[in-house]
Amino acid sequence: MSSESLNSIFFNNKVKSPIKLLLLEDVAEDIELIILSLTNANLEFTYDVAETATIYKAKLDNNIYDAILADYRIPGFNGLEALKILQQSGQKIPFILITGSIGEEAAVECIKAGITDYILKDRLFRLPNILKRSLEEFTLRRQQQQALIERQKVEIALRESEQRFRALIENAIDIILIVSSEGTFTYLSPSVKRVLGYDPASLIGCSFFDLIHQADQQRIRQSFESIKIEANQSTILSEFRVCSHDNRWLMLEAIAKNLEDDPAVAGFVINCHDITERHYTAQQLRYDAYHDKLTGLANRSALLEQLQKAIDRNKRRRQDHFAILFLDLDRFKVINDSLGHLMGDELLKNMAQRLEQCHRDGDTLARFGGDEFVFLLQDIREPEEAVIVAQRIHEVLKAPFTLNNREVFISASIGITISTDHYDHPEQMLRDADAAMYRAKANGKACHEIFAPTMYLSALKELHLESDLRQAIQRQELVVYYQPIVFLKTQQIIGAEALVRWQPPGKSLIPPNDFIPLAEETGLIINLDRWVLQCACQQLYEWQQDFQGLAPHFISVNLSPKQFFDPRLKDIIIEIVGKTGLDKKYLKLEITETVFLKNSHTVLNLLYQLQQLNIQICLDDFGTGYSSLSYLHRFPLNSLKIDRGFINDLGQTNQNDAIVRIVGTLAQELQLELIAEGIEESYQIEALTTLGYQWGQGYYFSPPIDAQAFSLLLEKNTFHI
């Protein structure tokens, strides 16, 4: 029966009522998540809830269910006990464990006990598919059992009439055999010719067992002997190989029944079904389960299995050391995005072939996922052996890859973990190798690092920081500070830059350098930028109402590259200024030079869209990393911020002063407003004014302060040297 037809039976209201579920769970939130997962998958279902063993038993005694979804741990009760109660109840339905965590031993014990499947609570999105598959498998099993019953009924009917018996077996698709107690053929149905290629008459008197593969003969003989003791006994002869007339090995399964006492048969009836195609399909499925479809390498499941075996061996024999190398391709996303996913896949296939050159006998090379590969190196005596393999990998990756007649260079960052007796599970070693790999990336990519415990602590700290940051956004622990931008000649406040700060309850402020890079890496920066933009626009509008002519003439908001390239940016800005009431001309967006590394046509188009909204654009940190004078005339900019590094060194070297002077002159010629960052000394103001700089900001005037403190500055609205 096809999956489609099974779905129609179980999940179509027009055919059958909704699935009836019993949830064994005592946590209301978990029940809600389970229901939400199934509802989102458009499943039609009803459910009962049992929070205790007593309620669970009562529900089973008084109701018929289609499946049970059970938490592994209920107070005073567990999943295995729940399974045993179900088995005793007589209801043969799927039993699926849902658990927060489960160890390898517990998982094996549950599977041996007869659970249908299990799923972790943080993977509930897989629950609908698991439930569907489990119901389908149970349906197929019932159908197979029914088919077996029907087949036995046919065999009984055969005894009633020799003529009907002959008509049936002569036209059967399956092979029908009758053999003596010694196993010699006394009858073979015509289907022997179609399936095996033999003329039925040519095999009369030959032994059934002579056709069976030698490796299967003893097992099949034992099954056959088991039904010779008593009449009408039957047995299943599971998967055995039979030699065909053209010397191919076909896979059969059969049901053998003792009908020696039936005069119409006087022997043993063997009903054989050709399962060759099904067998090889199953083999292919098993292969697919442990191999990556794209590269043909071992996949994550195969690696985890081999790694667990290596850990277990190391536990038994301390001298059996091994290592894993965790590879992550450098800049793969850039190649994938620029050349397309098809070329990205082609690169991964070529990469797999290249890495196999570094593969030692007995080792495992797996594609772990995406652009990640893992080597499991067996029989490592010294850490240097793993380093040698890593060096070999770097060496083979030096040659370019050819993709669509284009040469592409790519390297890999490699994290190395050496086995120790404190590792119990594969995930622990992979976690440490991953931490070492990220350390290699931080050290410049295209290199390798051996794991050290400090790397794990660093990764753990970053993980906690990410979790805290996500909660901080939800709990509104973030605040916006404002730093005045001053007209240098008059010392009056001309504008303000909005800067985000993190204020955990009862703790000191966390500076942006400690969390902004993490926000950019995790994608939280988009929501963060949007929130800061709304706060800043709202605040400037309030200052305009309260201070009118003394209010800042503009508010500057830093825009991350991720937010800049968000296709919703224009709509977001229109929505925010509409809500806050701020005129768009008072908004200035600060972008860094990194955005210009993207497609210049895209950047130019985005900048023109913002300009059409009457929004000002400021190029921040000019003079660092990627500075190019071409940016200043190619792109529609309103103002330019020279990096604080040049201001700090003002008056220190002639070269530095020359750069500051040239940038000032260039900005004037291009009619760009020029802002100097990082002013901390009065002599810097004098020098900058002389060089034509109009605006500045820095701790000399004020550090970033909250809105209330900034309002006090507006009342004063001047700084005196």
C-alpha positions as CSV (number, residue, x, y, z in Angstrom):
1,M,0.0,0.0,0.0
2,S,1.4,3.4,-0.9
3,S,2.1,6.2,1.6
4,E,-0.5,8.3,-0.1
5,S,-3.2,5.7,0.5
6,L,-2.2,5.2,4.1
7,N,-2.3,9.0,4.7
8,S,-5.8,9.0,3.2
9,I,-6.9,6.3,5.7
10,F,-5.4,7.9,8.8
11,F,-5.5,11.6,8.1
12,N,-8.5,12.3,5.9
13,N,-11.7,13.2,7.8
14,K,-13.8,12.0,4.9
15,V,-12.5,8.5,5.3
16,K,-12.0,8.1,9.1
17,S,-12.5,10.0,12.2
18,P,-9.5,12.0,13.6
19,I,-6.6,10.3,15.3
20,K,-7.3,9.6,18.9
21,L,-4.2,10.1,21.1
22,L,-3.4,9.5,24.7
23,L,-0.8,11.9,26.1
24,L,1.1,10.7,29.2
25,E,2.5,14.0,30.4
26,D,2.4,16.0,33.6
27,V,3.8,19.3,32.4
28,A,1.1,21.6,30.9
29,E,3.7,23.6,28.8
30,D,5.0,20.4,27.2
31,I,1.4,19.3,26.4
32,E,0.8,22.7,24.7
33,L,4.0,22.3,22.6
34,I,3.0,18.8,21.5
35,I,-0.5,19.9,20.5
36,L,1.0,22.9,18.7
37,S,3.4,20.7,16.8
38,L,0.6,18.4,15.6
39,T,-1.8,21.3,14.9
40,N,0.8,23.1,12.8
41,A,1.1,19.9,10.7
42,N,-2.6,20.1,9.9
43,L,-3.3,16.8,11.6
44,E,-6.9,16.1,12.7
45,F,-6.8,14.6,16.2
46,T,-8.4,14.3,19.6
47,Y,-6.5,13.6,22.8
48,D,-6.8,12.6,26.4
49,V,-4.2,13.5,29.0
50,A,-3.0,11.2,31.8
51,E,-0.8,12.8,34.5
52,T,-0.3,9.7,36.7
53,A,0.0,5.9,36.4
54,T,-3.5,5.5,37.8
55,I,-5.2,7.8,35.3
56,Y,-3.1,6.2,32.5
57,K,-4.4,2.7,33.4
58,A,-8.0,3.9,33.7
59,K,-7.8,5.6,30.3
60,L,-6.5,2.4,28.6
61,D,-9.1,0.3,30.3
62,N,-12.0,2.5,29.1
63,N,-10.9,3.8,25.7
64,I,-9.4,2.7,22.4
65,Y,-6.6,4.9,21.1
66,D,-4.6,5.1,17.9
67,A,-1.3,6.0,19.5
68,I,0.3,7.0,22.8
69,L,2.7,9.9,23.2
70,A,4.5,9.5,26.6
71,D,7.0,11.5,28.6
72,Y,9.9,9.3,29.6
73,R,9.8,10.6,33.2
74,I,6.6,11.1,35.2
75,P,6.8,11.5,39.0
76,G,6.8,8.0,40.4
77,F,6.5,6.5,37.0
78,N,8.5,6.2,33.8
79,G,8.1,5.4,30.1
80,L,9.1,1.7,30.3
81,E,6.5,1.1,33.0
82,A,3.9,2.8,30.8
83,L,4.9,0.7,27.8
84,K,4.5,-2.5,29.9
85,I,1.0,-1.4,31.0
86,L,0.1,-0.8,27.3
87,Q,1.4,-4.2,26.3
88,Q,-0.7,-5.9,29.1
89,S,-3.8,-4.0,28.0
90,G,-3.9,-5.8,24.6
91,Q,-4.0,-2.6,22.6
92,K,-1.4,-2.9,19.8
93,I,-0.8,0.7,18.9
94,P,2.3,2.9,18.5
95,F,4.1,4.0,21.7
96,I,6.3,7.1,21.1
97,L,8.5,8.5,23.9
98,I,9.0,12.3,24.1
99,T,11.9,13.2,26.4
100,G,14.0,16.2,27.2
101,S,17.2,14.0,27.1
102,I,17.9,10.3,27.0
103,G,21.2,8.5,27.3
104,E,22.5,5.9,24.9
105,E,21.8,3.0,27.4
106,A,18.3,4.2,28.2
107,A,17.5,4.6,24.4
108,V,18.7,1.0,23.7
109,E,16.7,-0.3,26.7
110,C,13.6,1.5,25.4
111,I,14.0,0.1,21.9
112,K,14.6,-3.4,23.2
113,A,11.4,-3.1,25.3
114,G,9.4,-2.3,22.2
115,I,8.8,1.4,22.0
116,T,7.9,2.5,18.4
117,D,10.1,5.5,18.4
118,Y,11.4,8.4,20.6
119,I,11.9,12.1,20.0
120,L,13.7,14.8,22.0
121,K,11.6,17.7,23.2
122,D,13.7,20.2,21.4
123,R,13.0,18.4,18.1
124,L,9.2,18.4,18.3
125,F,8.9,19.7,14.8
126,R,9.7,16.0,13.7
127,L,6.8,14.7,15.8
128,P,4.1,14.8,13.1
129,N,6.2,12.8,10.6
130,I,7.2,10.3,13.3
131,L,3.5,9.9,14.3
132,K,2.5,9.4,10.7
133,R,5.2,6.9,10.0
134,S,4.4,4.9,13.2
135,L,0.7,4.7,12.3
136,E,1.5,3.6,8.8
137,E,3.9,0.9,10.0
138,F,1.3,-0.5,12.4
139,T,-1.3,-0.4,9.7
140,L,1.0,-2.4,7.4
141,R,1.7,-4.9,10.1
142,R,-2.0,-5.5,10.7
143,Q,-2.5,-5.9,7.0
144,Q,0.3,-8.4,6.8
145,Q,-1.1,-10.3,9.7
146,Q,-4.5,-10.3,8.0
147,A,-2.9,-11.4,4.8
148,L,-1.3,-14.3,6.6
149,I,-4.6,-15.3,8.1
150,E,-6.2,-15.1,4.7
151,R,-3.5,-17.3,3.2
152,Q,-4.1,-19.9,5.8
153,K,-7.8,-19.8,5.0
154,V,-6.9,-20.5,1.4
155,E,-4.8,-23.5,2.4
156,I,-7.7,-24.9,4.3
157,A,-10.0,-24.3,1.3
158,L,-7.5,-26.2,-0.8
159,R,-8.2,-29.4,1.1
160,E,-11.9,-29.2,0.2
161,S,-11.4,-29.7,-3.5
162,E,-8.5,-31.0,-5.4
163,Q,-9.8,-29.2,-8.5
164,R,-10.0,-25.9,-6.8
165,F,-6.6,-26.5,-5.2
166,R,-5.0,-27.2,-8.6
167,A,-6.7,-24.2,-10.2
168,L,-5.4,-21.9,-7.5
169,I,-1.7,-23.1,-7.5
170,E,-1.4,-23.5,-11.2
171,N,-2.3,-19.8,-11.6
172,A,-0.6,-18.4,-8.5
173,I,1.9,-15.6,-8.8
174,D,3.9,-17.0,-5.9
175,I,5.8,-20.3,-6.2
176,I,3.8,-23.1,-4.6
177,L,5.9,-26.2,-3.8
178,I,5.0,-29.6,-2.3
179,V,7.9,-31.5,-0.8
180,S,8.3,-34.8,1.0
181,S,9.5,-35.0,4.6
182,E,13.1,-35.4,3.2
183,G,12.6,-32.2,1.2
184,T,12.4,-33.6,-2.3
185,F,10.0,-31.9,-4.8
186,T,6.7,-33.7,-5.5
187,Y,5.0,-30.7,-7.1
188,L,6.2,-27.3,-8.4
189,S,3.7,-24.7,-9.6
190,P,4.2,-23.2,-13.1
191,S,5.4,-19.9,-11.5
192,V,8.8,-21.6,-10.9
193,K,9.5,-21.1,-14.6
194,R,8.7,-17.4,-14.4
195,V,10.5,-16.7,-11.2
196,L,13.5,-19.1,-11.2
197,G,13.7,-20.1,-14.9
198,Y,13.4,-23.9,-14.2
199,D,11.0,-26.3,-16.0
200,P,8.9,-27.6,-13.0
201,A,9.0,-31.1,-14.3
202,S,12.9,-31.1,-14.4
203,L,13.0,-30.5,-10.6
204,I,10.7,-33.4,-9.5
205,G,12.6,-35.7,-7.2
206,C,15.4,-33.0,-6.6
207,S,16.0,-31.6,-3.2
208,F,14.6,-28.3,-2.2
209,F,17.6,-27.6,0.0
210,D,20.1,-28.1,-2.9
211,L,18.7,-24.9,-4.5
212,I,19.3,-22.9,-1.3
213,H,22.5,-20.9,-0.7
214,Q,24.9,-22.9,1.5
215,A,25.0,-20.1,4.1
216,D,21.2,-20.3,4.5
217,Q,20.7,-24.1,4.4
218,Q,21.1,-24.9,8.1
219,R,18.7,-22.2,9.2
220,I,16.0,-23.3,6.7
221,R,16.5,-27.0,7.5
222,Q,16.0,-26.3,11.2
223,S,12.8,-24.3,10.5
224,F,11.5,-27.1,8.3
225,E,12.3,-29.8,10.9
226,S,10.3,-27.9,13.5
227,I,7.0,-28.6,11.7
228,K,7.6,-32.3,11.0
229,I,6.6,-33.3,14.5
230,E,2.9,-32.6,14.3
231,A,0.4,-32.2,11.4
232,N,-0.9,-28.8,10.4
233,Q,2.0,-27.0,12.0
234,S,3.4,-24.1,10.0
235,T,6.5,-21.9,10.1
236,I,7.9,-18.9,8.3
237,L,11.1,-19.4,6.3
238,S,12.4,-15.9,6.4
239,E,14.8,-14.4,3.8
240,F,16.8,-17.2,2.1
241,R,18.7,-17.2,-1.2
242,V,17.8,-19.6,-4.0
243,C,19.8,-20.2,-7.2
244,S,18.0,-19.5,-10.4
245,H,18.5,-21.3,-13.7
246,D,20.8,-18.5,-14.9
247,N,22.9,-18.7,-11.7
248,R,21.5,-15.6,-10.1
249,W,20.8,-15.6,-6.4
250,L,17.2,-14.5,-5.7
251,M,15.9,-13.7,-2.3
252,L,12.7,-15.6,-1.2
253,E,10.6,-15.8,1.9
254,A,8.1,-18.6,2.5
255,I,5.5,-20.2,4.6
256,A,5.8,-23.9,5.1
257,K,2.9,-26.1,6.4
258,N,2.8,-29.7,7.3
259,L,-0.1,-31.3,5.4
260,E,1.2,-34.9,5.4
261,D,-2.1,-36.1,6.8
262,D,-4.1,-34.5,4.0
263,P,-4.5,-37.1,1.3
264,A,-4.9,-34.4,-1.3
265,V,-1.4,-33.1,-0.5
266,A,0.5,-35.8,1.4
267,G,3.5,-33.6,2.0
268,F,4.7,-30.2,3.0
269,V,3.3,-27.1,1.2
270,I,5.8,-24.3,0.8
271,N,4.4,-21.0,-0.5
272,C,7.4,-18.9,-1.7
273,H,7.3,-15.2,-2.4
274,D,10.0,-13.4,-4.5
275,I,11.3,-10.5,-2.3
276,T,14.5,-9.9,-4.3
277,E,13.6,-6.4,-5.3
278,R,12.4,-5.5,-1.8
279,H,15.5,-7.0,-0.3
280,Y,17.9,-4.9,-2.5
281,T,15.7,-1.8,-1.9
282,A,16.1,-2.4,1.8
283,Q,19.9,-2.8,1.3
284,Q,19.9,0.5,-0.6
285,L,17.9,2.2,2.2
286,R,20.4,0.9,4.8
287,Y,23.2,2.2,2.6
288,D,21.5,5.6,2.3
289,A,20.9,5.7,6.1
290,Y,24.7,5.8,6.6
291,H,25.9,7.7,3.6
292,D,25.7,11.2,2.4
293,K,23.7,11.5,-0.8
294,L,25.7,14.3,-2.3
295,T,29.3,13.1,-1.7
296,G,28.9,9.4,-1.1
297,L,30.9,9.8,2.2
298,A,29.8,8.4,5.5
299,N,27.1,10.7,7.0
300,R,26.5,12.0,10.5
301,S,24.8,8.9,11.7
302,A,27.6,6.6,10.5
303,L,30.2,8.9,12.1
304,L,28.4,9.0,15.4
305,E,28.1,5.2,15.4
306,Q,31.8,4.7,14.6
307,L,32.9,7.3,17.1
308,Q,30.9,5.7,19.9
309,K,32.6,2.4,19.1
310,A,36.0,4.1,19.3
311,I,35.1,5.6,22.6
312,D,34.0,2.3,24.0
313,R,37.2,0.6,22.8
314,N,39.2,3.3,24.4
315,K,37.4,2.7,27.7
316,R,38.2,-1.0,27.5
317,R,41.8,-0.6,26.3
318,R,43.5,2.7,27.3
319,Q,46.2,2.3,24.6
320,D,43.6,2.4,21.8
321,H,43.8,6.1,21.2
322,F,42.1,7.9,18.3
323,A,41.4,11.5,17.2
324,I,38.9,13.5,15.3
325,L,39.5,16.3,12.9
326,F,36.6,18.7,12.5
327,L,36.8,20.7,9.2
328,D,34.8,23.7,8.3
329,L,35.4,25.3,4.8
330,D,36.5,28.9,4.9
331,R,34.4,31.4,2.9
332,F,32.2,28.6,1.5
333,K,29.1,30.8,1.9
334,V,30.6,33.5,-0.2
335,I,31.3,31.0,-3.0
336,N,27.8,29.4,-2.6
337,D,26.1,32.8,-2.7
338,S,28.1,34.1,-5.6
339,L,28.2,31.1,-7.9
340,G,25.0,29.5,-6.9
341,H,24.0,26.4,-4.9
342,L,24.6,24.0,-7.8
343,M,28.2,25.1,-8.0
344,G,28.4,24.9,-4.2
345,D,27.2,21.3,-4.4
346,E,29.8,20.6,-7.1
347,L,32.5,22.1,-4.9
348,L,31.5,19.9,-2.0
349,K,31.7,16.7,-4.2
350,N,35.1,17.8,-5.4
351,M,36.1,18.6,-1.9
352,A,35.1,15.0,-0.8
353,Q,37.3,13.5,-3.5
354,R,40.2,15.8,-2.5
355,L,39.9,14.9,1.2
356,E,39.8,11.2,0.4
357,Q,43.4,11.6,-0.7
358,C,44.2,12.2,3.0
359,H,42.2,9.2,4.1
360,R,44.2,6.4,5.9
361,D,43.1,2.8,5.9
362,G,40.8,2.1,8.8
363,D,39.8,5.8,9.2
364,T,36.4,7.3,8.7
365,L,35.8,10.4,6.6
366,A,32.3,11.8,6.9
367,R,30.4,14.8,5.7
368,F,28.9,16.1,8.9
369,G,26.6,18.5,7.3
370,G,26.7,21.7,5.2
371,D,30.3,22.5,4.5
372,E,31.6,20.5,7.5
373,F,33.6,17.3,7.3
374,V,35.0,15.1,10.0
375,F,37.9,12.6,10.0
376,L,37.9,9.8,12.6
377,L,41.5,8.7,12.9
378,Q,42.0,5.3,14.5
379,D,45.1,4.0,16.2
380,I,46.7,7.3,17.0
381,R,49.9,6.9,19.1
382,E,50.8,10.6,19.3
383,P,48.9,13.9,18.7
384,E,51.5,14.7,16.0
385,E,49.9,12.0,13.8
386,A,46.7,13.9,13.8
387,V,48.6,17.1,13.1
388,I,50.3,15.4,10.1
389,V,46.9,14.5,8.6
390,A,45.7,18.1,9.1
391,Q,48.9,19.5,7.4
392,R,48.2,17.0,4.5
393,I,44.7,18.4,4.2
394,H,45.9,22.0,4.1
395,E,48.4,20.9,1.4
396,V,45.9,19.2,-0.9
397,L,43.6,22.2,-0.6
398,K,46.2,24.6,-1.9
399,A,45.4,23.6,-5.5
400,P,42.4,25.4,-7.1
401,F,39.1,23.7,-7.8
402,T,37.6,24.2,-11.3
403,L,33.9,25.0,-11.3
404,N,32.3,25.8,-14.6
405,N,35.6,26.7,-16.2
406,R,36.4,29.0,-13.2
407,E,39.2,28.5,-10.7
408,V,38.1,28.7,-7.1
409,F,40.5,28.6,-4.1
410,I,39.2,27.4,-0.7
411,S,40.8,26.5,2.5
412,A,39.6,24.8,5.7
413,S,39.8,25.5,9.4
414,I,40.4,22.3,11.4
415,G,39.8,21.5,15.0
416,I,41.5,18.5,16.5
417,T,40.5,16.5,19.5
418,I,42.5,13.6,20.9
419,S,40.8,10.8,22.8
420,T,40.9,10.8,26.6
421,D,39.2,8.7,29.2
422,H,36.8,11.5,30.2
423,Y,34.9,11.3,26.9
424,D,31.8,9.1,27.1
425,H,29.7,10.2,24.2
426,P,30.5,11.3,20.6
427,E,28.8,14.7,21.1
428,Q,31.4,15.6,23.7
429,M,34.4,15.0,21.4
430,L,32.6,16.8,18.5
431,R,31.8,19.7,20.7
432,D,35.4,20.2,21.7
433,A,36.6,19.7,18.1
434,D,34.1,22.3,17.0
435,A,35.5,24.7,19.7
436,A,39.0,24.1,18.4
437,M,37.9,24.7,14.8
438,Y,36.4,28.1,15.7
439,R,39.7,28.9,17.5
440,A,41.5,28.1,14.2
441,K,39.1,30.4,12.3
442,A,39.7,33.2,14.8
443,N,43.4,32.7,14.3
444,G,43.1,33.5,10.6
445,K,41.5,30.5,9.0
446,A,43.4,27.9,6.8
447,C,45.0,26.5,10.0
448,H,44.4,23.9,12.7
449,E,44.2,23.9,16.4
450,I,44.3,21.1,19.0
451,F,41.6,21.4,21.6
452,A,42.4,22.7,25.0
453,P,39.9,23.0,27.9
454,T,40.1,26.8,27.8
455,M,38.5,26.7,24.4
456,Y,35.4,24.9,25.8
457,L,35.1,27.4,28.6
458,S,35.3,30.2,26.1
459,A,32.7,28.6,23.9
460,L,30.5,28.0,26.9
461,K,30.8,31.6,28.0
462,E,29.8,32.8,24.5
463,L,26.8,30.4,24.6
464,H,25.7,31.8,27.9
465,L,26.2,35.3,26.6
466,E,24.0,34.5,23.6
467,S,21.3,33.1,25.8
468,D,21.4,36.1,28.1
469,L,21.3,38.5,25.2
470,R,18.2,36.8,23.7
471,Q,16.5,37.1,27.1
472,A,17.8,40.7,27.5
473,I,16.0,41.7,24.3
474,Q,12.8,40.1,25.6
475,R,13.1,41.6,29.1
476,Q,13.9,45.1,27.8
477,E,17.3,45.2,29.6
478,L,18.8,47.1,26.7
479,V,18.9,50.9,26.8
480,V,19.8,53.6,24.3
481,Y,22.5,56.1,25.2
482,Y,23.1,59.3,23.3
483,Q,26.4,61.0,22.6
484,P,26.3,64.7,21.4
485,I,27.7,65.7,18.1
486,V,29.0,69.3,18.4
487,F,29.5,72.2,16.1
488,L,33.2,72.8,16.8
489,K,33.3,76.6,16.4
490,T,30.4,77.4,18.7
491,Q,30.5,74.3,20.9
492,Q,26.8,73.9,20.5
493,I,25.0,70.5,20.1
494,I,24.1,69.9,16.5
495,G,23.1,66.3,16.6
496,A,23.2,63.0,18.6
497,E,24.4,59.5,17.9
498,A,22.2,56.7,19.4
499,L,24.3,53.9,21.0
500,V,22.9,50.7,22.5
501,R,24.0,49.6,26.0
502,W,23.1,46.5,28.0
503,Q,22.0,47.0,31.6
504,P,21.4,43.7,33.3
505,P,19.5,44.1,36.6
506,G,21.8,44.7,39.5
507,K,24.9,44.7,37.3
508,S,27.0,47.3,35.6
509,L,26.6,48.3,32.0
510,I,27.9,45.8,29.4
511,P,29.8,47.7,26.7
512,P,28.7,47.1,23.1
513,N,32.0,45.5,22.1
514,D,31.1,42.6,24.4
515,F,27.8,41.8,22.7
516,I,27.4,43.5,19.3
517,P,29.7,41.1,17.5
518,L,27.7,38.2,18.9
519,A,24.4,39.8,17.9
520,E,25.8,40.1,14.4
521,E,26.9,36.5,14.3
522,T,23.6,35.1,15.6
523,G,21.3,37.4,13.5
524,L,19.9,39.1,16.6
525,I,21.4,42.4,15.3
526,I,18.4,42.9,12.9
527,N,15.9,43.1,15.7
528,L,18.3,45.0,17.8
529,D,18.9,47.6,15.1
530,R,15.2,48.0,14.5
531,W,14.6,48.6,18.2
532,V,17.4,51.2,18.5
533,L,16.1,52.9,15.4
534,Q,12.6,53.2,16.9
535,C,13.9,54.4,20.3
536,A,16.1,57.0,18.7
537,C,13.4,58.4,16.4
538,Q,10.9,58.5,19.3
539,Q,13.5,60.3,21.5
540,L,14.4,63.0,18.9
541,Y,10.7,63.7,18.3
542,E,10.2,64.2,22.0
543,W,13.2,66.5,22.2
544,Q,11.8,68.5,19.3
545,Q,8.6,69.0,21.2
546,D,10.3,69.8,24.5
547,F,13.2,72.0,23.3
548,Q,12.2,73.1,19.8
549,G,15.1,75.1,18.4
550,L,17.5,73.7,20.9
551,A,16.8,70.1,20.0
552,P,19.4,68.1,17.9
553,H,19.1,68.8,14.2
554,F,19.5,65.0,13.5
555,I,19.8,61.7,15.2
556,S,22.5,59.2,13.9
557,V,21.7,55.5,14.1
558,N,24.3,52.8,13.3
559,L,23.0,50.3,10.8
560,S,24.6,46.8,10.6
561,P,25.3,45.2,7.2
562,K,22.6,42.6,7.9
563,Q,20.0,45.3,8.6
564,F,21.2,47.4,5.6
565,F,20.7,44.5,3.2
566,D,17.3,43.4,4.8
567,P,14.8,43.8,1.9
568,R,12.3,45.2,4.4
569,L,14.5,48.1,5.5
570,K,12.7,50.8,3.5
571,D,9.3,49.6,4.8
572,I,10.7,49.4,8.4
573,I,11.9,53.0,8.3
574,I,8.7,54.3,6.9
575,E,6.7,52.4,9.5
576,I,8.9,53.7,12.4
577,V,8.9,57.4,11.4
578,G,5.2,57.1,10.8
579,K,4.6,55.7,14.3
580,T,7.0,58.2,16.1
581,G,6.0,61.3,14.1
582,L,9.6,62.2,13.2
583,D,10.3,63.8,9.9
584,K,12.6,61.5,7.8
585,K,15.0,64.4,7.1
586,Y,16.1,64.4,10.7
587,L,17.3,60.7,10.5
588,K,20.9,59.9,9.7
589,L,21.9,56.3,9.1
590,E,25.6,55.4,9.7
591,I,27.0,52.5,7.7
592,T,30.5,51.1,7.6
593,E,32.7,50.5,4.7
594,T,32.1,46.7,4.9
595,V,28.8,47.1,3.1
596,F,30.7,48.2,0.0
597,L,32.3,44.8,-0.3
598,K,28.9,43.4,-1.5
599,N,27.6,43.9,-5.0
600,S,28.2,47.6,-5.7
601,H,25.0,47.8,-7.9
602,T,22.9,46.5,-5.0
603,V,24.5,48.9,-2.6
604,L,24.0,51.9,-4.9
605,N,20.4,51.0,-5.5
606,L,19.7,50.7,-1.7
607,L,21.4,54.0,-1.0
608,Y,19.4,55.8,-3.7
609,Q,16.2,54.3,-2.2
610,L,17.1,55.8,1.2
611,Q,18.0,59.1,-0.4
612,Q,14.6,59.3,-2.1
613,L,13.1,59.0,1.4
614,N,15.1,62.2,2.3
615,I,17.2,60.2,4.8
616,Q,20.8,61.2,5.3
617,I,23.6,58.6,4.9
618,C,26.9,58.9,6.9
619,L,30.0,56.7,6.2
620,D,31.3,55.7,9.6
621,D,34.9,54.8,10.6
622,F,36.4,56.1,7.4
623,G,40.1,55.3,7.1
624,T,39.9,51.7,8.5
625,G,40.4,48.4,6.8
626,Y,38.7,48.8,3.5
627,S,39.0,52.5,2.8
628,S,38.7,53.6,-0.8
629,L,38.3,57.1,-2.1
630,S,36.1,55.7,-4.9
631,Y,33.3,55.2,-2.3
632,L,33.1,59.0,-1.8
633,H,32.2,59.9,-5.3
634,R,30.4,56.7,-6.5
635,F,27.8,56.5,-3.7
636,P,25.3,59.1,-2.6
637,L,26.7,60.1,0.9
638,N,25.8,63.1,3.0
639,S,28.5,63.0,5.7
640,L,31.8,61.3,6.6
641,K,33.1,60.3,10.0
642,I,36.9,60.0,10.2
643,D,38.0,57.2,12.5
644,R,39.0,58.0,16.0
645,G,42.5,56.5,15.5
646,F,43.5,59.4,13.3
647,I,42.2,61.9,15.9
648,N,44.1,60.2,18.7
649,D,47.3,60.5,16.8
650,L,46.7,64.1,15.8
651,G,50.0,66.0,16.1
652,Q,52.0,62.8,16.7
653,T,53.3,62.3,13.1
654,N,53.4,64.3,9.9
655,Q,51.9,61.4,8.0
656,N,48.9,61.1,10.3
657,D,48.3,64.9,10.2
658,A,48.6,64.9,6.4
659,I,45.9,62.2,6.1
660,V,43.5,64.1,8.4
661,R,44.1,67.3,6.4
662,I,43.6,65.5,3.0
663,V,40.4,63.9,4.2
664,G,39.1,67.2,5.4
665,T,40.0,68.9,2.0
666,L,38.4,66.1,0.1
667,A,35.2,66.2,2.1
668,Q,34.9,70.0,1.5
669,E,35.5,69.5,-2.2
670,L,32.8,66.8,-2.4
671,Q,30.5,68.9,-0.2
672,L,30.3,66.2,2.5
673,E,29.7,67.1,6.1
674,L,32.8,66.0,8.1
675,I,32.6,64.6,11.7
676,A,35.7,63.8,13.8
677,E,35.2,61.0,16.3
678,G,37.1,60.4,19.6
679,I,37.9,64.1,20.5
680,E,39.4,64.0,24.0
681,E,41.7,67.0,24.2
682,S,41.2,70.7,23.6
683,Y,44.2,70.9,21.2
684,Q,42.5,68.4,19.0
685,I,39.5,70.8,18.6
686,E,41.8,73.7,17.6
687,A,43.7,71.6,15.1
688,L,40.5,70.2,13.5
689,T,38.9,73.6,13.2
690,T,42.0,74.8,11.5
691,L,41.8,71.9,9.1
692,G,38.2,72.7,8.2
693,Y,36.4,70.2,10.3
694,Q,33.0,71.4,11.3
695,W,31.6,68.8,13.6
696,G,33.0,66.5,16.3
697,Q,32.1,64.1,19.1
698,G,34.0,62.5,21.9
699,Y,34.5,62.2,25.6
700,Y,35.9,65.8,25.7
701,F,32.3,67.0,25.3
702,S,30.4,64.0,26.8
703,P,30.5,60.3,26.9
704,P,27.3,58.5,25.7
705,I,24.6,59.2,28.3
706,D,21.0,58.3,28.9
707,A,18.1,60.4,27.5
708,Q,17.5,62.2,30.8
709,A,21.1,63.3,31.2
710,F,21.2,64.4,27.5
711,S,18.1,66.6,28.1
712,L,20.1,68.5,30.8
713,L,22.8,69.1,28.2
714,L,20.3,70.5,25.8
715,E,19.1,73.0,28.4
716,K,22.7,74.2,28.6
717,N,23.4,73.5,24.9
718,T,27.0,74.6,24.8
719,F,30.4,73.3,25.9
720,H,33.2,75.7,26.9
721,I,36.9,75.0,26.3
